[in-house]
Amino acid sequence: MVDELVGLSATHAILEYCAGGSLDYHLACLRKKKKGSKSFSYDTEDWVGMGEELAAPLVRQMADGLDHLHRLGVAHRDMKPANVLFFDAARTTLKICDFGFAIRCANNKLKDRLGTLFYKAPELCAVNARGSGYLGRPVDMWALGAIVYEMLHCRAAFHGNTEQDIEIRICQPSGFHDLRKSLSPAAKALIQALLTQDVAKRLGAADVLAHGWILAHNSKPSPLA
């Protein structure tokens, strides 16, 4: 936030302008292009999203942002493509936005189950709710895994006809759509290590930054088409 102007009847927040729009909008444009193809079908391989060489530097930036937050003891709790903005028109630099659900929690257990359905961790789902609460930072990392899946496949990781169906899939081991065969082993390993039911085994933000898939694409990101 650049500035805040308080008037008699309203408060105006002056925000940085993010010229590239949201990651959600970019992925929606990719889906639209693919559905317009004459050869398009709903088989897994037809849902190819961003190339790994373009996606990895962007994932690194998201992980870097989460690492900064998590080192401060803050959990975002609503990570999703709509809350990731391209700062520049060339869409090479990302910023995480919308901290309405964010909380300073450190290693304390949280009770309120917030977030957006397709990016909710198993410990947040009503079908898997436990009275013992959940940790905030691993919730962000699950959501990052769902975002990485969506970036590389151009569709959500979990599907279902109802909210309960989707939550059931989220709570199943490897309940996400099949990973496309053409993905590199390192990309598959990263997604699987983030979308793991076991919170203790789920990668942290620093782990993602040190992951082989990220390090292999650690050059300056190229502009997106």
KEMI-498630 format. One record per atom (N, C-alpha, C, O): residue in three letters; x, y, z. Coordinates in steps of 0.1 Angstrom, whole numbers, padded with zeros to 4 digits, always signed. Each point is the difference from the previous one (the first is absolute). Layout:
REM KEMI-498630
ALAXYZ...
This chain:
REM KEMI-498630
MET+0008-0012+0000MET-0008+0012+0000MET+0009+0012+0000MET+0009+0002+0008VAL-0012+0007-0017VAL+0008+0012-0002VAL-0004+0011+0010VAL+0008+0007+0006ASP-0021-0005-0005ASP-0006+0010+0009ASP-0014-0003+0004ASP-0006-0009-0006GLU+0001+0016+0016GLU-0014-0001+0004GLU-0006+0014+0002GLU+0006+0008+0006LEU-0017-0007-0012LEU-0007+0013+0000LEU-0014-0002+0008LEU-0008-0008-0005VAL+0007+0015+0016VAL-0013-0002+0008VAL-0009+0012-0003VAL+0004+0012+0003GLY-0016-0014-0008GLY-0009+0010-0003GLY-0011+0000+0010GLY+0000-0007+0010LEU-0010+0016-0012LEU-0012+0000+0009LEU-0008-0012+0000LEU-0006-0005+0010SER+0004-0001-0022SER-0008-0012-0002SER+0006-0012-0005SER-0006-0011-0001ALA+0019+0011-0002ALA+0007-0011-0005ALA+0015+0001+0002ALA+0006+0011+0002THR+0001-0023-0001THR+0014-0001+0000THR+0005-0006-0012THR-0004-0010-0005HIS+0014+0017-0002HIS+0005-0004-0013HIS+0015-0005+0002HIS+0008+0007+0006ALA-0005-0020-0010ALA+0013-0005+0000ALA+0006+0002-0014ALA-0005-0004-0010ILE+0017+0010+0010ILE+0008+0002-0012ILE+0010-0011-0001ILE+0009-0002+0008LEU-0011-0007-0018LEU+0008-0012-0002LEU+0009+0001-0011LEU-0002+0008-0010GLU+0012-0016+0010GLU+0009-0002-0012GLU-0008-0005-0011GLU-0009-0008+0001TYR+0012+0012-0013TYR-0006-0004-0013TYR+0007-0013-0005TYR+0012+0001-0002CYS-0019-0012+0001CYS+0006-0012-0006CYS-0005-0001-0014CYS-0011-0005-0003ALA+0020+0008-0007ALA-0004+0002-0014ALA-0003-0013-0007ALA-0006+0000-0010GLY+0011-0012+0016GLY-0002-0012-0007GLY-0012-0008+0003GLY-0002-0011-0005GLY-0006+0016+0015GLY-0012-0007+0004GLY+0003-0012+0009GLY+0012-0001+0005SER-0021-0008-0003SER+0002-0011+0010SER+0004-0012-0007SER-0002-0002-0013LEU+0008-0007+0020LEU+0004-0014-0005LEU-0013-0007-0004LEU+0000-0007-0010ASP-0011+0009+0017ASP-0013-0006-0003ASP-0004+0004-0014ASP-0005-0008-0007TYR+0006+0021+0004TYR-0005+0005-0013TYR+0009-0006-0011TYR-0005-0004-0011HIS+0018+0003+0013HIS+0009-0006-0010HIS-0003-0014-0002HIS-0001-0005-0012LEU-0002-0003+0022LEU-0003-0014-0002LEU-0014-0002-0007LEU-0002-0009-0008ALA-0007+0018+0011ALA-0013+0000-0007ALA+0001+0002-0014ALA-0007-0006-0009CYS+0016+0015+0005CYS+0003+0003-0014CYS+0006-0012-0007CYS-0003-0003-0012LEU+0012-0004+0019LEU+0006-0013-0006LEU-0011-0010-0002LEU+0000-0007-0010ARG-0009+0006+0020ARG-0011-0010-0002ARG-0009+0003-0011ARG-0004-0009-0008LYS+0001+0022+0006LYS-0008+0004-0011LYS+0006-0003-0014LYS-0007-0004-0009LYS+0020+0006+0008LYS+0007-0003-0012LYS-0001-0015-0003LYS-0002-0003-0012LYS+0004-0005+0022LYS+0000-0014-0002LYS-0014-0005-0004LYS-0001-0009-0008LYS-0009+0014+0014LYS-0014-0004-0003LYS-0003+0004-0014LYS-0009-0006-0007GLY+0015+0017+0002GLY-0003+0004-0014GLY+0007-0008-0011GLY-0002+0001-0011SER+0011-0010+0016SER+0007-0009-0010SER-0009-0010-0005SER-0008-0006+0007LYS+0009+0003-0020LYS-0009-0010-0007LYS+0003-0014+0006LYS-0009-0009+0000SER+0021+0006+0004SER+0004-0013+0004SER-0001-0002+0016SER+0003-0010+0005PHE-0009+0020+0001PHE-0001+0000+0015PHE-0009-0011+0005PHE-0011-0002-0006SER+0015-0005+0016SER-0009-0010+0007SER+0004+0002+0015SER+0009+0007+0003TYR-0017-0014+0005TYR+0002+0001+0015TYR+0009-0010+0005TYR+0000-0003+0012ASP+0008-0004-0020ASP+0010-0009+0004ASP+0011+0008+0007ASP+0002+0012-0002THR+0005-0019+0011THR+0010+0007+0009THR+0010+0008-0008THR+0003+0011+0003GLU+0003-0017-0014GLU+0011+0006-0007GLU-0004+0012-0007GLU+0008+0009-0004ASP-0021-0007+0001ASP-0005+0012-0007ASP-0001+0012+0009ASP-0002+0011-0004TRP+0004-0013+0017TRP-0001+0011+0010TRP+0014+0006+0003TRP+0001+0005+0011VAL+0008-0007-0020VAL+0014+0005+0003VAL-0001+0015+0002VAL-0006+0008-0008GLY+0012-0003+0019GLY+0000+0014+0004GLY+0013+0007-0004GLY+0004-0001-0012MET+0002+0008+0021MET+0012+0007-0002MET+0012-0009-0001MET+0000-0011+0006GLY+0010+0014-0014GLY+0012-0008-0001GLY+0007+0001+0013GLY+0000+0010+0007GLU+0008-0021-0004GLU+0007+0000+0013GLU+0010+0011+0001GLU+0003+0005+0011GLU+0003-0002-0022GLU+0011+0011+0000GLU-0006+0013+0003GLU+0007+0009+0005LEU-0020-0007-0008LEU-0006+0013+0004LEU-0006-0001+0014LEU+0000+0010+0007ALA-0006-0021-0004ALA-0007-0002+0013ALA+0010+0000+0012ALA-0003+0007+0010ALA+0014-0013-0011ALA+0009-0002+0011ALA+0005+0013+0006ALA+0000+0001+0012PRO+0004+0009-0020PRO+0004+0013+0006PRO-0011+0007+0007PRO+0003+0007+0010LEU-0015-0009-0014LEU-0012+0006+0006LEU-0003-0007+0013LEU-0003+0007+0010VAL+0004-0020-0010VAL-0002-0008+0013VAL+0011+0004+0010VAL-0003+0001+0012ARG+0015+0001-0017ARG+0011+0004+0009ARG-0004+0013+0007ARG+0003+0002+0012GLN-0008+0008-0019GLN-0004+0013+0006GLN-0011-0002+0010GLN+0000+0006+0010MET-0010-0014-0013MET-0011-0003+0010MET+0006-0006+0012MET-0003+0003+0012ALA+0012-0013-0013ALA+0006-0007+0011ALA+0009+0010+0008ALA+0000-0001+0012ASP+0006+0010-0019ASP+0009+0010+0007ASP-0009+0009+0008ASP+0004+0004+0011GLY-0016+0000-0016GLY-0009+0009+0007GLY-0005-0007+0012GLY-0001+0005+0011LEU-0003-0018-0012LEU-0005-0008+0011LEU+0011-0002+0010LEU-0003+0000+0012ASP+0015-0003-0016ASP+0011-0002+0009ASP+0002+0013+0009ASP+0002-0001+0012HIS-0003+0013-0018HIS+0001+0012+0007HIS-0011+0001+0011HIS+0002+0003+0011LEU-0014-0005-0016LEU-0012+0000+0010LEU+0002-0010+0011LEU-0002+0003+0012HIS+0005-0015-0016HIS+0001-0011+0010HIS+0011+0003+0010HIS-0001-0004+0012ARG+0012+0010-0016ARG+0011+0003+0009ARG-0005+0011+0010ARG+0006+0001+0011LEU-0015+0007-0015LEU-0006+0010+0009LEU-0011-0006+0009LEU-0006+0007+0008GLY+0003-0020-0010GLY-0010-0007+0008GLY-0014+0003-0005GLY-0010-0002+0007VAL+0008+0006-0020VAL-0012+0004-0006VAL-0005-0011-0010VAL+0008-0004-0008ALA-0020+0000+0008ALA-0006-0009-0010ALA-0010+0008-0008ALA-0008+0008+0005HIS+0008-0010-0018HIS-0009+0008-0009HIS-0014-0006+0000HIS-0009+0008+0002ARG+0008-0021-0003ARG-0013-0007+0002ARG-0010+0001-0012ARG-0011-0004+0001ASP+0015+0011-0012ASP-0009+0001-0011ASP+0009+0001-0013ASP-0004+0008-0009MET+0014-0016+0008MET+0008-0001-0012MET-0008-0006-0011MET-0005-0011+0001LYS+0005+0018-0013LYS-0007-0005-0012LYS+0004+0009-0011LYS+0005+0011+0002PRO-0007-0016-0015PRO+0004+0009-0011PRO-0006+0014+0000PRO+0007+0009-0005ALA-0019-0008+0010ALA-0006+0014+0000ALA+0007+0009+0009ALA-0001+0012-0001ASN+0009-0017+0011ASN+0007+0008+0009ASN+0015+0001-0003ASN+0008+0004+0009VAL-0005-0007-0021VAL+0014+0002-0005VAL-0001+0009-0012VAL-0006-0003-0010LEU+0013+0014+0011LEU-0001+0010-0010LEU+0014+0002-0007LEU+0010-0001+0006PHE-0011+0003-0019PHE+0012+0004-0008PHE+0002+0015+0001PHE-0008+0008-0004PHE+0019-0004+0010PHE+0003+0014+0002PHE+0003+0007-0013PHE-0004+0012-0001ASP+0010-0018-0008ASP+0004+0006-0013ASP-0008-0005-0011ASP-0005-0012+0000ALA+0003+0020-0011ALA-0007-0004-0012ALA+0006-0012-0007ALA-0008-0008-0006ALA+0021+0006+0008ALA+0006-0012-0007ALA-0002-0013+0008ALA+0003-0010-0004ARG-0009+0012+0016ARG-0004-0012+0008ARG+0012-0008+0004ARG+0000-0012-0002THR+0010+0018+0008THR+0012-0007+0004THR+0002+0001+0016THR+0007-0008+0006THR-0014+0018+0000THR+0001+0002+0014THR-0013-0001+0007THR-0010+0006-0004LEU+0010-0014+0015LEU-0013-0003+0007LEU+0000+0007+0013LEU+0010+0003+0007LYS-0022+0000-0002LYS-0003+0005+0013LYS-0012-0008+0006LYS-0009-0002-0007ILE+0010-0001+0020ILE-0011-0007+0006ILE-0009+0011+0006ILE+0005+0009+0007CYS-0018-0010-0008CYS-0009+0010+0005CYS-0011-0006+0008CYS+0000-0012+0002ASP-0009+0020+0003ASP-0012-0003+0008ASP+0004-0008+0013ASP+0000-0012+0000PHE+0003+0020+0010PHE+0004-0006+0013PHE-0012+0001+0010PHE+0002+0001+0012GLY-0014-0002-0017GLY-0012+0001+0008GLY-0001-0012+0010GLY-0005+0002+0011PHE+0011-0014-0015PHE-0001-0011+0009PHE+0014-0003+0007PHE+0001-0009+0008ALA+0008+0018-0011ALA+0014-0003+0006ALA+0000+0002+0015ALA-0008+0008+0006ILE+0017-0015+0000ILE+0000+0000+0015ILE+0014-0003+0005ILE+0007-0008-0006ARG-0003+0015+0016ARG+0013-0002+0007ARG-0002-0012+0009ARG-0006+0002+0011CYS+0011-0014-0014CYS-0003-0011+0008CYS+0012-0008+0004CYS-0001-0008+0009ALA+0012+0010-0015ALA+0013-0008+0003ALA-0004-0015-0001ALA-0005-0005-0010ASN+0008-0002+0021ASN-0003-0014+0001ASN-0013-0003+0008ASN-0002-0012+0004ASN-0006+0022-0002ASN-0012-0002+0008ASN-0011-0007-0009ASN-0001+0003-0012LYS-0007-0011+0018LYS-0011-0007-0008LYS-0012+0010-0002LYS-0003+0009+0009LEU-0003-0009-0020LEU-0011+0008-0004LEU-0013-0008+0000LEU+0000-0012-0003LYS-0011+0019+0005LYS-0013-0007+0000LYS-0009+0004-0012LYS-0006-0009-0005ASP+0006+0022+0001ASP-0009+0004-0010ASP+0005-0005-0014ASP+0011+0002-0003ARG-0020-0009-0004ARG+0003-0007-0012ARG-0004+0009-0012ARG-0011+0000-0005LEU+0022+0007+0000LEU-0002+0010-0010LEU+0006-0005-0013LEU+0008-0010+0000GLY-0010+0018-0011GLY+0007-0004-0012GLY-0010-0002-0012GLY-0012+0001+0002THR+0017-0003-0014THR-0008-0003-0012THR+0000-0014-0003THR+0011-0007+0000LEU-0022+0001-0003LEU-0003-0014-0001LEU+0011-0008-0008LEU+0006-0009+0006PHE-0002+0013-0018PHE+0009-0008-0008PHE+0014+0000+0005PHE+0009-0007-0005TYR-0006+0016+0015TYR+0014+0001+0005TYR+0000-0003+0015TYR+0011+0003+0006LYS-0021-0008-0001LYS-0001-0003+0015LYS+0008-0013+0003LYS-0001-0010-0008ALA+0009+0011+0018ALA+0007-0012+0004ALA-0009-0010+0007ALA-0011+0004+0005PRO+0014-0017-0004PRO-0009-0010+0006PRO-0004+0003+0014PRO-0011-0002+0004GLU+0020+0008+0004GLU-0003+0004+0013GLU-0010+0011+0002GLU-0005+0002+0011LEU+0002+0005-0022LEU-0010+0010+0000LEU-0014-0005-0004LEU-0010+0007+0002CYS+0009-0019-0008CYS-0012-0005-0006CYS-0010-0005+0011CYS+0004-0006+0010ALA-0017+0009-0012ALA-0010-0004+0010ALA-0001-0015+0001ALA-0002-0005+0011VAL+0005-0002-0022VAL-0001-0015+0001VAL+0012-0006+0008VAL+0000-0011+0003ASN+0010+0020+0000ASN+0012-0005+0007ASN+0003+0009+0012ASN+0011-0001+0005ALA-0021+0008-0001ALA+0002+0010+0011ALA+0003-0007+0013ALA-0007-0010+0004ARG+0017+0015+0003ARG+0003-0005+0013ARG+0000+0011+0010ARG+0003+0012-0003GLY-0006-0015+0016GLY-0001+0011+0010GLY+0014+0005+0004GLY+0000+0010+0007SER+0011-0017-0011SER+0013+0004+0005SER+0006+0012-0007SER+0010+0006+0004GLY-0017-0001-0015GLY+0005+0012-0007GLY+0010-0004-0011GLY+0002-0012-0002TYR+0004+0022-0004TYR+0010-0002-0011TYR+0011+0010+0001TYR-0002+0011+0006LEU+0013-0013-0013LEU+0011+0009-0001LEU-0002+0009-0012LEU-0005-0005-0011GLY+0008+0018+0012GLY-0003+0009-0011GLY+0009-0001-0012GLY-0004+0000-0012ARG+0017-0002+0014ARG+0010+0001-0010ARG-0001-0012-0010ARG+0001+0001-0012PRO-0003-0014+0017PRO-0002-0011-0009PRO-0013+0002-0009PRO+0000-0006-0011VAL-0010+0013+0015VAL-0012+0002-0008VAL+0004+0008-0012VAL-0005-0002-0011ASP+0014+0012+0013ASP+0005+0008-0012ASP+0008-0008-0010ASP-0002+0001-0012MET+0009-0011+0017MET+0008-0008-0008MET-0008-0010-0008MET+0003-0003-0012TRP-0014-0002+0018TRP-0009-0009-0008TRP-0006+0009-0011TRP-0001-0005-0012ALA-0003+0017+0015ALA-0006+0009-0010ALA+0010+0002-0011ALA-0004+0001-0012LEU+0016+0001+0015LEU+0010+0002-0010LEU+0001-0012-0009LEU+0002+0002-0012GLY-0002-0014+0017GLY+0000-0012-0008GLY-0012+0000-0009GLY+0002-0004-0012ALA-0014+0008+0016ALA-0011+0000-0009ALA+0002+0010-0011ALA-0005-0002-0011ILE+0011+0014+0014ILE+0003+0010-0010ILE+0010-0005-0010ILE-0002+0002-0012VAL+0012-0009+0017VAL+0010-0005-0010VAL-0006-0010-0009VAL+0002+0000-0012TYR-0011-0009+0017TYR-0007-0010-0008TYR-0008+0008-0011TYR+0001-0004-0012GLU-0008+0014+0016GLU-0009+0007-0009GLU+0008+0007-0011GLU-0004+0001-0011MET+0016+0005+0015MET+0008+0007-0009MET+0005-0010-0011MET+0001+0004-0012LEU+0003-0016+0016LEU+0006-0009-0010LEU-0011-0009-0007LEU+0004-0006-0010HIS-0016+0006+0014HIS-0011-0008-0006HIS-0011+0008-0006HIS-0008-0005-0007CYS+0007+0018+0011CYS-0011+0009-0004CYS-0014-0005+0004CYS-0010+0003-0006ARG+0010-0010+0018ARG-0013-0003+0006ARG+0003-0002+0015ARG+0011-0002+0004ALA-0022+0002+0004ALA+0002-0002+0014ALA+0004-0014+0003ALA-0003-0009-0007ALA+0011+0008+0018ALA+0005-0013+0004ALA-0011-0010+0005ALA+0001-0012-0002PHE-0012+0017+0007PHE-0010-0008+0006PHE-0014+0004-0007PHE-0002+0011-0003HIS-0006-0021+0001HIS-0013+0002-0006HIS-0011-0008+0007HIS+0003-0009+0007GLY-0015+0013-0010GLY-0012-0007+0006GLY-0012+0008-0004GLY+0000+0012-0004ASN-0012-0018+0006ASN-0012+0006-0004ASN-0006+0009+0011ASN-0008+0009-0002THR+0013-0012+0015THR-0005+0008+0011THR+0012+0004+0008THR+0011-0005-0001GLU-0013+0014+0011GLU+0011+0004+0009GLU+0005-0012+0008GLU+0012-0001+0002GLN-0022-0007+0002GLN+0004-0012+0008GLN+0008-0010-0008GLN+0010-0005+0005ASP-0013+0003-0018ASP+0007-0008-0009ASP+0015+0004-0001ASP+0009-0008+0001ILE-0007+0021-0003ILE+0013+0006-0001ILE+0008-0002+0013ILE+0012-0003+0000GLU-0019+0006+0011GLU+0007-0002+0013GLU+0004-0015+0002GLU+0011-0002+0006ILE-0019-0007-0010ILE+0003-0014+0002ILE+0013-0003-0009ILE+0008-0008+0005ARG-0008+0013-0017ARG+0012-0002-0008ARG+0013+0006+0006ARG+0010-0006+0000ILE-0012+0018+0006ILE+0011+0006+0006ILE+0006-0008+0012ILE+0012+0000+0002CYS-0021-0007+0005CYS+0004-0007+0011CYS+0004-0015-0003CYS+0004-0007+0009GLN-0004+0004-0022GLN+0005-0013-0004GLN+0015+0000-0004GLN+0004+0010-0006PRO+0004-0020+0010PRO+0014+0000-0005PRO+0000+0001-0015PRO-0006-0009-0006SER+0014+0018+0001SER+0001+0001-0015SER-0014+0002-0007SER-0003-0006-0010GLY-0006+0014+0017GLY-0013+0002-0006GLY-0001+0009-0011GLY-0011+0002-0006PHE+0022+0005+0003PHE+0000+0009-0011PHE+0000-0007-0014PHE+0004-0012-0001HIS-0007+0019-0010HIS+0000-0005-0013HIS+0014-0006-0003HIS+0010+0004+0006ASP-0009-0014-0015ASP+0012-0005-0004ASP+0010+0011-0005ASP-0004+0009-0006LEU+0016-0011+0009LEU+0011+0009-0005LEU+0002-0004-0015LEU+0002-0011-0003ARG+0000+0021-0005ARG+0002-0003-0014ARG+0014-0006-0002ARG+0009+0003+0006LYS-0009-0013-0016LYS+0012-0008-0002LYS+0012+0009-0004LYS+0011-0004+0003SER-0014+0015-0010SER+0011+0007-0006SER+0007+0009+0010SER+0010+0007-0003LEU-0015-0006+0016LEU+0007+0008+0010LEU+0013-0007+0004LEU+0001-0012+0000SER+0008+0021+0004SER+0013-0006+0004SER-0001-0007+0014SER-0009+0004+0007PRO+0017-0013-0004PRO-0001-0007+0013PRO+0001+0010+0011PRO-0006-0002+0011ALA+0015+0012-0012ALA+0002+0010+0011ALA-0013+0008+0002ALA-0004+0002+0012ALA-0003+0001-0022ALA-0013+0008+0001ALA-0010-0009+0007ALA-0007+0005+0009LYS+0006-0017-0013LYS-0010-0010+0006LYS+0004-0001+0015LYS-0009-0001+0009ALA+0022-0001-0006ALA+0004-0002+0014ALA-0004+0012+0009ALA-0004-0001+0011LEU+0006+0014-0017LEU-0004+0012+0008LEU-0014+0000+0003LEU-0004+0003+0011ILE-0005-0006-0021ILE-0014+0001+0002ILE-0004-0011+0011ILE-0008+0003+0009GLN+0013-0015-0011GLN-0004-0010+0010GLN+0005+0003+0014GLN-0006-0004+0010ALA+0018+0011-0009ALA+0005+0003+0013ALA-0008+0011+0007ALA+0001+0002+0012LEU-0008+0006-0020LEU-0008+0011+0005LEU-0014-0005+0003LEU-0006+0004+0010LEU+0001-0012-0019LEU-0014-0005+0002LEU+0000-0013+0007LEU-0006-0010-0004THR+0013+0009+0016THR+0001-0011+0008THR-0009+0002+0012THR-0001+0010+0006GLN-0006-0021-0002GLN-0009+0001+0012GLN+0007+0002+0013GLN-0005+0007+0009ASP+0017-0013-0008ASP+0008+0001+0012ASP+0006+0014+0002ASP+0009+0003-0008VAL-0014+0005+0017VAL+0005+0013+0002VAL+0015+0001+0003VAL+0007+0008-0004ALA-0002-0018+0011ALA+0014-0001+0004ALA+0009-0002-0012ALA+0011+0003+0001LYS-0017-0010-0011LYS+0008-0003-0012LYS-0001+0010-0011LYS+0007+0000-0010ARG-0017+0009+0011ARG-0003+0010-0010ARG+0012+0010+0000ARG+0005+0005+0010LEU-0001-0001-0023LEU+0011+0009-0001LEU-0003+0014+0006LEU-0011+0004-0001GLY+0021+0002+0007GLY-0001+0014+0004GLY+0004+0009-0011GLY+0005-0005-0010ALA-0006+0018+0012ALA+0004+0009-0011ALA+0015+0000-0003ALA+0004+0000-0011ALA+0004-0001+0022ALA+0014-0001-0002ALA+0004-0013-0008ALA+0009+0000-0008ASP-0017-0011+0011ASP+0003-0012-0007ASP-0003+0001-0015ASP+0007-0005-0009VAL-0018+0013+0005VAL-0003+0002-0014VAL+0011+0008-0006VAL+0004-0004-0012LEU+0001+0014+0018LEU+0011+0008-0006LEU+0013-0008-0002LEU+0007+0003-0009ALA-0005-0014+0017ALA+0011-0008-0002ALA-0002-0013-0009ALA+0008-0008-0001HIS-0021+0007-0004HIS-0003-0012-0008HIS+0007+0000-0013HIS+0002+0011-0006GLY+0001-0023+0001GLY+0007-0001-0013GLY-0007+0006-0011GLY+0006+0006-0009TRP-0019-0007+0008TRP-0008+0006-0011TRP+0001+0015+0000TRP+0002+0006-0011ILE-0002+0001+0022ILE+0002+0014+0001ILE+0014+0004-0004ILE+0002+0009-0008LEU+0008-0016+0013LEU+0014+0003-0002LEU+0004-0002-0015LEU+0008+0007-0005ALA-0015-0017-0001ALA+0003-0002-0015ALA-0005+0011-0009ALA+0004+0001-0011HIS-0014+0007+0016HIS-0005+0011-0008HIS+0002+0013+0007HIS-0009+0008+0000ASN+0020-0006+0006ASN+0003+0011+0009ASN+0005+0013-0008ASN+0005+0009+0006SER-0007-0009-0019SER+0004+0011-0008SER-0011+0011+0000SER-0011-0003+0005LYS+0014+0014-0010LYS-0010+0011+0000LYS-0012-0004-0008LYS+0002-0005-0012PRO-0015+0006+0017PRO-0011-0004-0008PRO-0002+0007-0013PRO+0003+0012-0001SER-0008-0019-0009SER-0003+0006-0013SER-0014+0006+0000SER-0009-0006+0007PRO+0006+0016-0015PRO-0013+0005-0001PRO-0010-0010-0005PRO+0004-0008-0008LEU-0016+0008+0013LEU-0010-0010-0004LEU-0007+0005-0013LEU-0001+0012-0002ALA-0003-0022-0006ALA-0007+0004-0013ALA-0014+0004+0004ALA-0007+0003-0009
